[in-house]
Amino acid sequence: MMKMKQLTPTEFENFTNSFNVHSLYQTVEYANVIARQGFGTLFVGMVDNDKVIAASLILVQKSNGFNYAYAPRGFLLNYNNYDLLKNFTILLKKFLGKRDIIAIKLNPFIIKDVHDKDNHLKETNNYFGKVYNDLKRLGYYHLGYNHFFESFKPRFEAILNIDYPYYQLFNGISKKYRTKIRSAEKNGIRIHKGNINNLDYLYLQTKEKYPRDLRFFQDIYQVFGEKNKIEFFYAKLDTAYFLTKIQEAYALAEQKSVEINNQIFSQLNEKSSKLIDLKIRYDNQTNYYKNELIKATNLLRDFPTGAILASAIIIKNKEEIYLFMDGFDPNYKHFNAKHLLLWKLIEKFSNEGFKKFNLGGVTNPNLENNPYQGLNNFKKNFGADIYEYVGDLELITNKALYFMYRNSAPIRNMLKR
């Protein structure tokens, strides 16, 4: 007889290790991190003859006296199996309802479509319509096909297949980005592996756009670090080296300008116009590098030991790499440090045998006048495909309390004013 029960962390981890779909958001480590952020956590499993056949990490948040649950990236079960989904849903509703949890929100790994980097439809899930209708039939309310980041987790993700030799992966990057990567390395940007003491680099680069504080990054690093599942990297500009490169480029442009000038005066003939054009070009280069020389000198003065321009936390889960959080200093965006950092991570983890590199959330790739087009293009230029999921779903688990919760909405909104 099937039943729902609360699992121990070990029981849950044993099940996730045997399940064919993996997500860092359905791990014991993620539960431990979120628990430090004030959420309640539950590991639940549906068992048949004492064997776990479906499970989920569930987060519980109390808001204005009501308990609301979340299943980040959905339940660990086969959504194509209607009987399994039905039994799990019925038992979960009873399990959570008895604990005064009014509803649960989930955004499962149910793929709708996959688009390639050129926005062409690459794959479509032929079972999507059936699964979607099954969920609706079982009482799940679909919260809509959002285009941006309105959902619990992004409805679109950029995922790169890195199960190729590094040189093939590099050739798969857009020509423009390959040039930026080479330029960043040529200018003296180097990639370093950091530790928990360097996480303030990432915090300072993301604090304006990400609501979590430095303590959250430290919690993530500590918890996932216990099993060597996390690494931190940063891109650092060698300011002394950069100044030397600019000095060399300035001296060369100035030398060429003088040489061309001498040729003009010694060859006053039909070739003079071509030489004058060349002279103008080198004069422009000299002026450019003269300005760059001032900037490079100031950089060395302000950052004598080097400037941190970009940083990233990655989490390793099974055969997949997650770019959990990344940032860069917008004042030095032109150095393309983030491009080099991301490429070096792709190269590193491909060489280590990982199969996928999840670059994180993006927005609808087919949307016109998309304010996040720059974010989309950045990830697609590395050759990533865009995965489109079903989006957020809500399941009411305690009708009486949920009715009270919805009726209290005007009061809650008034209190927020």
One Martini backbone bead per residue (centre of mass of N, CA, C, O) as a GRO file, in nm:
protein
  417
    1MET     BB    1   0.096   0.037   0.023
    2MET     BB    2   0.056   0.363  -0.027
    3LYS     BB    3   0.260   0.640   0.109
    4MET     BB    4   0.324   0.926   0.304
    5LYS     BB    5   0.650   1.050   0.406
    6GLN     BB    6   0.899   1.141   0.609
    7LEU     BB    7   1.224   1.207   0.536
    8THR     BB    8   1.537   1.167   0.552
    9PRO     BB    9   1.817   1.291   0.428
   10THR     BB   10   1.927   1.011   0.345
   11GLU     BB   11   1.677   0.906   0.194
   12PHE     BB   12   1.666   1.135  -0.011
   13GLU     BB   13   1.952   1.101  -0.129
   14ASN     BB   14   1.917   0.811  -0.227
   15PHE     BB   15   1.698   0.880  -0.431
   16THR     BB   16   1.842   1.101  -0.602
   17ASN     BB   17   2.075   0.909  -0.695
   18SER     BB   18   1.854   0.718  -0.860
   19PHE     BB   19   1.756   0.949  -1.018
   20ASN     BB   20   1.742   1.084  -1.355
   21VAL     BB   21   1.673   1.362  -1.222
   22HIS     BB   22   1.850   1.674  -1.167
   23SER     BB   23   1.877   1.911  -0.883
   24LEU     BB   24   1.999   2.149  -0.670
   25TYR     BB   25   1.693   2.213  -0.556
   26GLN     BB   26   1.701   1.879  -0.489
   27THR     BB   27   1.869   1.905  -0.202
   28VAL     BB   28   2.016   1.896   0.100
   29GLU     BB   29   2.187   2.148   0.068
   30TYR     BB   30   1.966   2.349  -0.011
   31ALA     BB   31   1.799   2.310   0.243
   32ASN     BB   32   2.020   2.415   0.443
   33VAL     BB   33   2.037   2.698   0.326
   34ILE     BB   34   1.731   2.784   0.348
   35ALA     BB   35   1.708   2.744   0.654
   36ARG     BB   36   1.897   2.999   0.707
   37GLN     BB   37   1.653   3.188   0.569
   38GLY     BB   38   1.371   3.080   0.732
   39PHE     BB   39   1.292   2.806   0.631
   40GLY     BB   40   1.112   2.538   0.599
   41THR     BB   41   1.180   2.174   0.595
   42LEU     BB   42   1.095   1.898   0.365
   43PHE     BB   43   1.097   1.542   0.333
   44VAL     BB   44   0.927   1.364   0.081
   45GLY     BB   45   0.763   1.031   0.040
   46MET     BB   46   0.664   0.775  -0.174
   47VAL     BB   47   0.559   0.455  -0.065
   48ASP     BB   48   0.623   0.102  -0.163
   49ASN     BB   49   0.703  -0.126   0.037
   50ASP     BB   50   0.938   0.078   0.152
   51LYS     BB   51   0.962   0.221  -0.132
   52VAL     BB   52   1.086   0.481  -0.298
   53ILE     BB   53   0.906   0.651  -0.589
   54ALA     BB   54   0.878   0.948  -0.461
   55ALA     BB   55   0.985   1.303  -0.433
   56SER     BB   56   1.051   1.598  -0.203
   57LEU     BB   57   1.136   1.915  -0.162
   58ILE     BB   58   1.007   2.132   0.103
   59LEU     BB   59   0.910   2.460   0.141
   60VAL     BB   60   0.838   2.679   0.429
   61GLN     BB   61   0.624   2.969   0.458
   62LYS     BB   62   0.547   3.240   0.667
   63SER     BB   63   0.242   3.444   0.609
   64ASN     BB   64   0.031   3.596   0.800
   65GLY     BB   65  -0.018   3.292   0.938
   66PHE     BB   66   0.064   3.135   0.674
   67ASN     BB   67   0.126   2.829   0.505
   68TYR     BB   68   0.370   2.799   0.246
   69ALA     BB   69   0.469   2.607  -0.039
   70TYR     BB   70   0.773   2.463  -0.196
   71ALA     BB   71   0.894   2.310  -0.513
   72PRO     BB   72   1.189   2.314  -0.633
   73ARG     BB   73   1.164   2.195  -0.952
   74GLY     BB   74   0.992   1.988  -0.834
   75PHE     BB   75   0.916   1.673  -0.854
   76LEU     BB   76   1.036   1.332  -0.810
   77LEU     BB   77   0.899   1.228  -1.109
   78ASN     BB   78   0.686   1.075  -1.348
   79TYR     BB   79   0.473   1.269  -1.540
   80ASN     BB   80   0.379   1.040  -1.750
   81ASN     BB   81   0.262   0.902  -1.489
   82TYR     BB   82  -0.050   0.927  -1.387
   83ASP     BB   83  -0.081   0.741  -1.139
   84LEU     BB   84   0.158   0.853  -0.986
   85LEU     BB   85   0.068   1.150  -0.982
   86LYS     BB   86  -0.203   1.104  -0.843
   87ASN     BB   87  -0.105   0.971  -0.579
   88PHE     BB   88   0.085   1.194  -0.493
   89THR     BB   89  -0.122   1.423  -0.480
   90ILE     BB   90  -0.319   1.305  -0.272
   91LEU     BB   91  -0.107   1.256  -0.044
   92LEU     BB   92   0.007   1.545  -0.029
   93LYS     BB   93  -0.247   1.697   0.048
   94LYS     BB   94  -0.284   1.551   0.318
   95PHE     BB   95  -0.006   1.603   0.443
   96LEU     BB   96  -0.019   1.922   0.429
   97GLY     BB   97  -0.303   1.983   0.540
   98LYS     BB   98  -0.241   1.870   0.835
   99ARG     BB   99  -0.008   2.119   0.844
  100ASP     BB  100  -0.140   2.393   0.748
  101ILE     BB  101  -0.101   2.390   0.436
  102ILE     BB  102  -0.248   2.564   0.175
  103ALA     BB  103  -0.002   2.545  -0.043
  104ILE     BB  104   0.168   2.461  -0.360
  105LYS     BB  105   0.464   2.545  -0.534
  106LEU     BB  106   0.570   2.477  -0.880
  107ASN     BB  107   0.863   2.421  -1.124
  108PRO     BB  108   0.906   2.195  -1.335
  109PHE     BB  109   1.086   1.956  -1.544
  110ILE     BB  110   0.891   2.053  -1.801
  111ILE     BB  111   0.931   2.029  -2.124
  112LYS     BB  112   0.842   2.203  -2.414
  113ASP     BB  113   1.104   2.352  -2.541
  114VAL     BB  114   1.382   2.383  -2.782
  115HIS     BB  115   1.628   2.628  -2.848
  116ASP     BB  116   1.849   2.764  -3.030
  117LYS     BB  117   2.078   3.023  -3.080
  118ASP     BB  118   1.873   3.107  -3.340
  119ASN     BB  119   1.564   3.035  -3.246
  120HIS     BB  120   1.527   2.750  -3.321
  121LEU     BB  121   1.354   2.469  -3.332
  122LYS     BB  122   1.482   2.166  -3.190
  123GLU     BB  123   1.263   2.081  -2.968
  124THR     BB  124   0.979   1.871  -2.871
  125ASN     BB  125   0.724   1.783  -2.648
  126ASN     BB  126   0.491   1.535  -2.709
  127TYR     BB  127   0.385   1.519  -2.387
  128PHE     BB  128   0.294   1.795  -2.283
  129GLY     BB  129  -0.016   1.805  -2.317
  130LYS     BB  130  -0.078   1.567  -2.134
  131VAL     BB  131   0.057   1.667  -1.874
  132TYR     BB  132  -0.095   1.930  -1.851
  133ASN     BB  133  -0.382   1.801  -1.833
  134ASP     BB  134  -0.326   1.626  -1.586
  135LEU     BB  135  -0.272   1.856  -1.388
  136LYS     BB  136  -0.543   1.997  -1.418
  137ARG     BB  137  -0.714   1.745  -1.338
  138LEU     BB  138  -0.562   1.743  -1.038
  139GLY     BB  139  -0.561   2.077  -0.953
  140TYR     BB  140  -0.367   2.239  -1.113
  141TYR     BB  141  -0.253   2.573  -1.135
  142HIS     BB  142  -0.179   2.774  -1.395
  143LEU     BB  143   0.026   3.084  -1.404
  144GLY     BB  144   0.160   3.092  -1.678
  145TYR     BB  145   0.339   3.227  -1.967
  146ASN     BB  146   0.603   3.364  -1.893
  147HIS     BB  147   0.882   3.581  -2.007
  148PHE     BB  148   1.045   3.627  -1.751
  149PHE     BB  149   1.091   3.664  -1.375
  150GLU     BB  150   0.805   3.587  -1.222
  151SER     BB  151   0.889   3.326  -1.125
  152PHE     BB  152   1.028   3.117  -0.903
  153LYS     BB  153   1.160   3.009  -1.161
  154PRO     BB  154   1.286   2.999  -1.450
  155ARG     BB  155   1.133   2.922  -1.764
  156PHE     BB  156   1.422   2.990  -1.876
  157GLU     BB  157   1.716   2.815  -2.005
  158ALA     BB  158   2.072   2.801  -2.036
  159ILE     BB  159   2.220   2.522  -2.217
  160LEU     BB  160   2.536   2.353  -2.233
  161ASN     BB  161   2.705   2.131  -2.427
  162ILE     BB  162   3.026   1.978  -2.294
  163ASP     BB  163   3.057   1.694  -2.469
  164TYR     BB  164   3.343   1.823  -2.575
  165PRO     BB  165   3.595   1.945  -2.704
  166TYR     BB  166   3.726   2.252  -2.644
  167TYR     BB  167   3.766   2.340  -2.949
  168GLN     BB  168   3.468   2.301  -3.027
  169LEU     BB  169   3.350   2.499  -2.822
  170PHE     BB  170   3.500   2.749  -2.924
  171ASN     BB  171   3.382   2.735  -3.218
  172GLY     BB  172   3.077   2.772  -3.101
  173ILE     BB  173   3.150   3.049  -3.067
  174SER     BB  174   3.126   3.346  -3.142
  175LYS     BB  175   3.337   3.548  -3.308
  176LYS     BB  176   3.308   3.796  -3.125
  177TYR     BB  177   3.372   3.637  -2.856
  178ARG     BB  178   3.649   3.527  -2.929
  179THR     BB  179   3.778   3.808  -2.945
  180LYS     BB  180   3.720   3.893  -2.651
  181ILE     BB  181   3.876   3.666  -2.514
  182ARG     BB  182   4.155   3.728  -2.634
  183SER     BB  183   4.170   4.021  -2.536
  184ALA     BB  184   4.158   3.969  -2.231
  185GLU     BB  185   4.417   3.799  -2.218
  186LYS     BB  186   4.611   4.006  -2.354
  187ASN     BB  187   4.552   4.233  -2.116
  188GLY     BB  188   4.578   4.053  -1.827
  189ILE     BB  189   4.363   3.843  -1.773
  190ARG     BB  190   4.297   3.634  -1.487
  191ILE     BB  191   4.221   3.318  -1.350
  192HIS     BB  192   4.084   3.251  -1.022
  193LYS     BB  193   4.080   3.065  -0.730
  194GLY     BB  194   3.874   3.076  -0.465
  195ASN     BB  195   3.708   3.163  -0.154
  196ILE     BB  196   3.526   3.258   0.116
  197ASN     BB  197   3.710   3.530   0.138
  198ASN     BB  198   3.609   3.629  -0.176
  199LEU     BB  199   3.286   3.686  -0.185
  200ASP     BB  200   3.280   4.002  -0.191
  201TYR     BB  201   3.310   4.035  -0.489
  202LEU     BB  202   3.027   3.929  -0.564
  203TYR     BB  203   2.855   4.108  -0.385
  204LEU     BB  204   2.943   4.387  -0.510
  205GLN     BB  205   2.843   4.293  -0.812
  206THR     BB  206   2.518   4.209  -0.702
  207LYS     BB  207   2.358   4.397  -0.489
  208GLU     BB  208   2.168   4.558  -0.704
  209LYS     BB  209   2.020   4.265  -0.824
  210TYR     BB  210   2.044   4.103  -0.545
  211PRO     BB  211   1.883   4.018  -0.237
  212ARG     BB  212   2.122   3.887  -0.129
  213ASP     BB  213   2.366   3.835   0.095
  214LEU     BB  214   2.674   3.745   0.200
  215ARG     BB  215   2.574   3.513   0.383
  216PHE     BB  216   2.453   3.341   0.158
  217PHE     BB  217   2.716   3.277   0.010
  218GLN     BB  218   2.849   3.144   0.257
  219ASP     BB  219   2.644   2.920   0.294
  220ILE     BB  220   2.674   2.788   0.020
  221TYR     BB  221   2.977   2.726   0.047
  222GLN     BB  222   2.970   2.555   0.304
  223VAL     BB  223   2.760   2.335   0.232
  224PHE     BB  224   2.870   2.244  -0.054
  225GLY     BB  225   3.171   2.211   0.052
  226GLU     BB  226   3.147   1.942   0.219
  227LYS     BB  227   3.128   1.788  -0.094
  228ASN     BB  228   3.269   1.939  -0.327
  229LYS     BB  229   3.026   2.132  -0.501
  230ILE     BB  230   3.208   2.401  -0.493
  231GLU     BB  231   3.307   2.708  -0.674
  232PHE     BB  232   3.542   2.990  -0.698
  233PHE     BB  233   3.571   3.269  -0.930
  234TYR     BB  234   3.812   3.510  -1.076
  235ALA     BB  235   3.876   3.816  -1.248
  236LYS     BB  236   4.208   3.952  -1.308
  237LEU     BB  237   4.379   4.248  -1.343
  238ASP     BB  238   4.698   4.318  -1.459
  239THR     BB  239   4.800   4.637  -1.431
  240ALA     BB  240   5.101   4.624  -1.503
  241TYR     BB  241   5.074   4.469  -1.767
  242PHE     BB  242   4.876   4.661  -1.907
  243LEU     BB  243   5.064   4.906  -1.911
  244THR     BB  244   5.284   4.776  -2.083
  245LYS     BB  245   5.108   4.721  -2.335
  246ILE     BB  246   5.036   5.020  -2.386
  247GLN     BB  247   5.321   5.129  -2.412
  248GLU     BB  248   5.393   4.954  -2.659
  249ALA     BB  249   5.163   5.051  -2.846
  250TYR     BB  250   5.235   5.352  -2.838
  251ALA     BB  251   5.528   5.332  -2.944
  252LEU     BB  252   5.458   5.197  -3.215
  253ALA     BB  253   5.262   5.412  -3.327
  254GLU     BB  254   5.468   5.646  -3.311
  255GLN     BB  255   5.684   5.520  -3.494
  256LYS     BB  256   5.506   5.487  -3.749
  257SER     BB  257   5.438   5.785  -3.781
  258VAL     BB  258   5.728   5.883  -3.829
  259GLU     BB  259   5.795   5.704  -4.073
  260ILE     BB  260   5.568   5.808  -4.259
  261ASN     BB  261   5.653   6.106  -4.251
  262ASN     BB  262   5.930   6.064  -4.389
  263GLN     BB  263   5.816   5.940  -4.653
  264ILE     BB  264   5.658   6.186  -4.752
  265PHE     BB  265   5.913   6.381  -4.783
  266SER     BB  266   6.076   6.164  -4.977
  267GLN     BB  267   5.779   6.102  -5.150
  268LEU     BB  268   5.676   6.328  -5.382
  269ASN     BB  269   5.407   6.158  -5.510
  270GLU     BB  270   5.158   5.939  -5.595
  271LYS     BB  271   5.192   5.803  -5.289
  272SER     BB  272   5.118   6.024  -5.081
  273SER     BB  273   4.812   5.973  -5.020
  274LYS     BB  274   4.854   5.697  -4.890
  275LEU     BB  275   5.047   5.793  -4.667
  276ILE     BB  276   4.853   5.992  -4.537
  277ASP     BB  277   4.642   5.785  -4.454
  278LEU     BB  278   4.841   5.626  -4.277
  279LYS     BB  279   4.915   5.860  -4.091
  280ILE     BB  280   4.631   5.905  -3.974
  281ARG     BB  281   4.599   5.624  -3.852
  282TYR     BB  282   4.847   5.645  -3.655
  283ASP     BB  283   4.754   5.899  -3.510
  284ASN     BB  284   4.497   5.774  -3.394
  285GLN     BB  285   4.642   5.554  -3.237
  286THR     BB  286   4.812   5.740  -3.061
  287ASN     BB  287   4.575   5.885  -2.923
  288TYR     BB  288   4.442   5.635  -2.806
  289TYR     BB  289   4.694   5.532  -2.636
  290LYS     BB  290   4.720   5.787  -2.471
  291ASN     BB  291   4.451   5.752  -2.321
  292GLU     BB  292   4.508   5.461  -2.220
  293LEU     BB  293   4.756   5.539  -2.051
  294ILE     BB  294   4.604   5.697  -1.840
  295LYS     BB  295   4.417   5.466  -1.747
  296ALA     BB  296   4.641   5.261  -1.674
  297THR     BB  297   4.779   5.437  -1.461
  298ASN     BB  298   4.529   5.461  -1.275
  299LEU     BB  299   4.490   5.161  -1.224
  300LEU     BB  300   4.762   5.111  -1.085
  301ARG     BB  301   4.714   5.315  -0.860
  302ASP     BB  302   4.436   5.184  -0.752
  303PHE     BB  303   4.553   4.869  -0.848
  304PRO     BB  304   4.849   4.734  -0.774
  305THR     BB  305   4.734   4.412  -0.741
  306GLY     BB  306   4.469   4.443  -0.888
  307ALA     BB  307   4.155   4.384  -1.068
  308ILE     BB  308   3.825   4.301  -1.001
  309LEU     BB  309   3.583   4.217  -1.269
  310ALA     BB  310   3.497   3.907  -1.205
  311SER     BB  311   3.248   3.650  -1.098
  312ALA     BB  312   3.191   3.297  -0.969
  313ILE     BB  313   2.948   3.050  -0.896
  314ILE     BB  314   2.974   2.696  -0.874
  315ILE     BB  315   2.777   2.392  -0.920
  316LYS     BB  316   2.797   2.045  -0.852
  317ASN     BB  317   2.570   1.807  -1.031
  318LYS     BB  318   2.685   1.548  -1.122
  319GLU     BB  319   2.703   1.626  -1.478
  320GLU     BB  320   2.651   1.927  -1.372
  321ILE     BB  321   2.673   2.278  -1.427
  322TYR     BB  322   2.625   2.569  -1.218
  323LEU     BB  323   2.550   2.906  -1.256
  324PHE     BB  324   2.458   3.052  -0.976
  325MET     BB  325   2.665   3.312  -0.972
  326ASP     BB  326   2.724   3.639  -1.127
  327GLY     BB  327   2.972   3.903  -1.194
  328PHE     BB  328   3.043   4.262  -1.257
  329ASP     BB  329   3.220   4.551  -1.351
  330PRO     BB  330   3.081   4.812  -1.529
  331ASN     BB  331   3.339   5.002  -1.551
  332TYR     BB  332   3.493   4.726  -1.704
  333LYS     BB  333   3.343   4.591  -1.951
  334HIS     BB  334   3.559   4.629  -2.195
  335PHE     BB  335   3.746   4.377  -2.096
  336ASN     BB  336   3.586   4.097  -2.095
  337ALA     BB  337   3.600   3.913  -1.830
  338LYS     BB  338   3.341   3.735  -1.841
  339HIS     BB  339   3.409   3.586  -2.099
  340LEU     BB  340   3.666   3.449  -1.999
  341LEU     BB  341   3.555   3.313  -1.749
  342LEU     BB  342   3.345   3.133  -1.886
  343TRP     BB  343   3.531   2.984  -2.077
  344LYS     BB  344   3.723   2.858  -1.861
  345LEU     BB  345   3.494   2.692  -1.731
  346ILE     BB  346   3.413   2.528  -1.973
  347GLU     BB  347   3.688   2.403  -2.023
  348LYS     BB  348   3.739   2.271  -1.749
  349PHE     BB  349   3.467   2.090  -1.725
  350SER     BB  350   3.506   1.939  -1.984
  351ASN     BB  351   3.782   1.807  -1.906
  352GLU     BB  352   3.633   1.666  -1.640
  353GLY     BB  353   3.343   1.535  -1.770
  354PHE     BB  354   3.122   1.716  -1.811
  355LYS     BB  355   2.804   1.770  -1.988
  356LYS     BB  356   2.680   2.032  -1.844
  357PHE     BB  357   2.595   2.395  -1.874
  358ASN     BB  358   2.431   2.605  -1.656
  359LEU     BB  359   2.356   2.956  -1.716
  360GLY     BB  360   2.064   3.006  -1.663
  361GLY     BB  361   1.851   3.253  -1.684
  362VAL     BB  362   1.601   3.358  -1.916
  363THR     BB  363   1.417   3.469  -2.184
  364ASN     BB  364   1.213   3.500  -2.430
  365PRO     BB  365   1.347   3.446  -2.751
  366ASN     BB  366   1.066   3.555  -2.920
  367LEU     BB  367   1.073   3.839  -2.809
  368GLU     BB  368   0.987   4.152  -2.861
  369ASN     BB  369   1.134   4.402  -2.709
  370ASN     BB  370   1.363   4.292  -2.516
  371PRO     BB  371   1.516   4.398  -2.219
  372TYR     BB  372   1.692   4.101  -2.210
  373GLN     BB  373   1.867   4.056  -2.471
  374GLY     BB  374   2.158   4.070  -2.363
  375LEU     BB  375   2.142   3.819  -2.187
  376ASN     BB  376   2.067   3.618  -2.406
  377ASN     BB  377   2.310   3.670  -2.598
  378PHE     BB  378   2.538   3.597  -2.413
  379LYS     BB  379   2.458   3.289  -2.387
  380LYS     BB  380   2.422   3.219  -2.693
  381ASN     BB  381   2.725   3.292  -2.782
  382PHE     BB  382   2.815   3.004  -2.640
  383GLY     BB  383   2.586   2.785  -2.759
  384ALA     BB  384   2.320   2.786  -2.621
  385ASP     BB  385   2.032   2.651  -2.518
  386ILE     BB  386   1.673   2.691  -2.491
  387TYR     BB  387   1.473   2.618  -2.215
  388GLU     BB  388   1.127   2.531  -2.193
  389TYR     BB  389   0.889   2.553  -1.947
  390VAL     BB  390   0.583   2.542  -1.784
  391GLY     BB  391   0.601   2.659  -1.497
  392ASP     BB  392   0.382   2.763  -1.269
  393LEU     BB  393   0.230   2.584  -0.994
  394GLU     BB  394  -0.085   2.523  -0.812
  395LEU     BB  395  -0.171   2.358  -0.492
  396ILE     BB  396  -0.430   2.285  -0.301
  397THR     BB  397  -0.426   2.161   0.059
  398ASN     BB  398  -0.625   2.387   0.214
  399LYS     BB  399  -0.922   2.522   0.163
  400ALA     BB  400  -0.999   2.683   0.415
  401LEU     BB  401  -0.730   2.842   0.448
  402TYR     BB  402  -0.715   2.950   0.159
  403PHE     BB  403  -0.970   3.119   0.173
  404MET     BB  404  -0.867   3.304   0.397
  405TYR     BB  405  -0.616   3.404   0.247
  406ARG     BB  406  -0.763   3.537   0.002
  407ASN     BB  407  -0.955   3.723   0.182
  408SER     BB  408  -0.690   3.874   0.312
  409ALA     BB  409  -0.560   4.043   0.084
  410PRO     BB  410  -0.662   4.336   0.136
  411ILE     BB  411  -0.525   4.354   0.412
  412ARG     BB  412  -0.235   4.297   0.322
  413ASN     BB  413  -0.219   4.537   0.124
  414MET     BB  414  -0.271   4.759   0.337
  415LEU     BB  415  -0.018   4.693   0.518
  416LYS     BB  416   0.194   4.772   0.282
  417ARG     BB  417   0.138   5.095   0.270
   0.00000   0.00000   0.00000
